Amino acid sequence: MDVGPYFDSLLGITIGVLVIVWLEREISAGIQQRIGPEYVGPLGILQALADGTKLLFKENILPSRSNTRLFSIGPAIAVISILLSFSVIPFSSRLILADLNIGIFLWIAISSIAPVGLLMSGYGSNNKYSFLGSLRAATQLISYDIDTNTERGLGPKLL
């Protein structure tokens, strides 16, 4: 298997994302009449890499009265369910991770697990405001999921 085209695509996407992030920061700075990122690399083009490095080395903080198991497993469930939902999407005629007859139903089922992870994190924090925020986020995910599936015409098919 030749990885050349995939590496080129990945490199292009990475550079494109870095440029878009840099443009967003520069345009936002111009709109807000302030100086944009300019201290990290020439014209601040390495600011996104500096932010990523900072994020990698941040300290993991757990609330003192939280349920650490729920608080830690919740985000993992949300992210894993979203990443698993990509397994049934055919990216090209040759790149198919899982060729299933029930692909769209599996995609809906797996992606609907994400709100459970959000609720687990909010409840595990043992803070009423975090729990209310997680309820709001889960409600938004569920309402957009219902709307998206109805727009695609899957609503009558699922019934």
C-alpha positions as CSV (number, residue, x, y, z in Angstrom):
1,M,0.0,0.0,0.0
2,D,1.5,3.3,-1.1
3,V,1.1,5.9,1.6
4,G,2.4,8.8,-0.5
5,P,-1.0,10.2,-1.5
6,Y,-2.3,9.9,2.0
7,F,0.7,11.6,3.5
8,D,0.4,14.4,0.9
9,S,-3.2,14.9,1.7
10,L,-2.6,14.9,5.4
11,L,0.2,17.4,5.1
12,G,-1.9,19.6,2.9
13,I,-4.8,19.5,5.3
14,T,-2.5,20.3,8.3
15,I,-1.0,23.3,6.6
16,G,-4.4,24.5,5.5
17,V,-5.8,24.3,9.0
18,L,-2.7,26.2,10.4
19,V,-3.2,29.0,7.8
20,I,-6.9,29.2,8.5
21,V,-6.3,29.5,12.2
22,W,-3.7,32.2,11.6
23,L,-6.0,34.1,9.3
24,E,-8.8,33.9,11.9
25,R,-6.6,35.3,14.6
26,E,-5.3,38.1,12.3
27,I,-8.8,39.0,11.1
28,S,-10.2,38.9,14.7
29,A,-7.4,41.2,15.8
30,G,-8.1,43.6,13.0
31,I,-11.9,43.7,13.8
32,Q,-11.1,44.2,17.5
33,Q,-8.5,46.8,16.8
34,R,-5.7,45.1,18.6
35,I,-2.4,43.5,17.8
36,G,-2.8,39.9,16.6
37,P,-0.3,37.1,17.1
38,E,3.1,38.4,16.2
39,Y,5.6,37.1,18.8
40,V,5.8,33.4,17.9
41,G,7.7,33.0,14.6
42,P,7.5,35.4,11.7
43,L,4.2,37.2,11.6
44,G,2.9,34.8,14.4
45,I,2.5,31.8,12.1
46,L,3.7,29.4,14.8
47,Q,1.1,30.5,17.3
48,A,-1.1,27.5,16.7
49,L,1.8,25.1,17.3
50,A,2.6,27.0,20.5
51,D,-1.0,26.7,21.7
52,G,-0.9,22.9,20.9
53,T,2.3,22.5,22.9
54,K,0.9,24.4,25.8
55,L,-2.2,22.2,25.7
56,L,-0.1,19.0,25.8
57,F,1.8,20.1,28.9
58,K,-1.2,21.4,30.9
59,E,-1.8,19.9,34.3
60,N,-4.8,17.5,34.6
61,I,-7.0,19.0,37.3
62,L,-9.8,17.0,38.9
63,P,-12.4,18.8,41.1
64,S,-11.9,17.9,44.8
65,R,-15.4,16.6,45.5
66,S,-16.0,15.0,42.1
67,N,-16.6,11.4,41.2
68,T,-13.3,10.9,39.4
69,R,-14.3,7.8,37.5
70,L,-17.4,9.5,35.9
71,F,-15.5,12.7,35.4
72,S,-12.7,11.0,33.5
73,I,-14.7,8.4,31.6
74,G,-17.3,10.8,30.3
75,P,-15.2,12.7,27.8
76,A,-13.6,9.5,26.6
77,I,-17.0,8.0,25.8
78,A,-18.0,11.1,23.9
79,V,-14.9,11.2,21.8
80,I,-14.8,7.5,21.2
81,S,-18.4,7.4,20.0
82,I,-17.8,10.2,17.5
83,L,-14.6,8.5,16.2
84,L,-16.3,5.2,15.9
85,S,-19.1,6.7,13.9
86,F,-16.5,7.5,11.2
87,S,-15.9,3.7,10.7
88,V,-19.0,3.3,8.6
89,I,-18.3,6.2,6.3
90,P,-16.8,5.2,2.9
91,F,-14.0,7.8,2.2
92,S,-13.4,6.5,-1.3
93,S,-14.0,3.4,-3.4
94,R,-10.9,1.8,-2.0
95,L,-10.9,3.2,1.6
96,I,-13.8,1.6,3.4
97,L,-13.3,0.8,7.1
98,A,-16.5,-1.2,7.6
99,D,-18.8,-2.3,4.7
100,L,-22.1,-2.9,6.5
101,N,-25.6,-3.1,5.1
102,I,-26.9,-1.2,8.2
103,G,-24.2,1.5,8.0
104,I,-26.5,4.5,8.4
105,F,-28.4,3.0,11.3
106,L,-25.1,2.0,13.0
107,W,-23.8,5.6,12.4
108,I,-26.9,7.1,14.1
109,A,-26.7,4.6,17.0
110,I,-23.0,5.1,17.7
111,S,-23.1,8.9,17.4
112,S,-26.1,9.2,19.7
113,I,-23.9,7.9,22.6
114,A,-22.0,11.2,22.8
115,P,-24.6,13.0,24.9
116,V,-24.3,10.2,27.5
117,G,-20.6,11.1,27.9
118,L,-21.4,14.7,28.3
119,L,-23.9,14.0,31.0
120,M,-21.5,11.7,32.8
121,S,-18.9,14.4,33.0
122,G,-21.3,17.0,34.2
123,Y,-22.8,14.7,36.9
124,G,-19.4,13.5,37.9
125,S,-18.1,17.0,38.6
126,N,-20.5,17.3,41.6
127,N,-21.3,20.9,40.6
128,K,-24.8,22.0,39.8
129,Y,-23.6,24.5,37.2
130,S,-21.4,22.0,35.4
131,F,-24.3,19.6,35.4
132,L,-26.7,22.2,34.0
133,G,-24.1,23.0,31.3
134,S,-23.8,19.3,30.4
135,L,-27.6,19.0,30.3
136,R,-27.7,22.0,27.9
137,A,-25.0,20.5,25.7
138,A,-26.6,17.1,25.6
139,T,-30.0,18.7,24.7
140,Q,-28.4,20.6,21.8
141,L,-26.7,17.4,20.5
142,I,-29.9,15.5,20.7
143,S,-32.0,18.2,19.1
144,Y,-29.6,18.7,16.2
145,D,-29.3,14.9,15.8
146,I,-33.1,14.6,15.5
147,D,-33.3,17.5,13.1
148,T,-30.4,16.2,10.9
149,N,-31.9,12.7,10.6
150,T,-35.3,14.2,9.8
151,E,-33.8,16.4,7.0
152,R,-32.1,13.4,5.5
153,G,-35.4,11.6,5.2
154,L,-34.4,9.0,7.8
155,G,-37.2,9.8,10.2
156,P,-39.9,7.8,8.3
157,K,-37.4,5.0,7.5
158,L,-36.5,4.6,11.1
159,L,-40.1,4.2,12.1
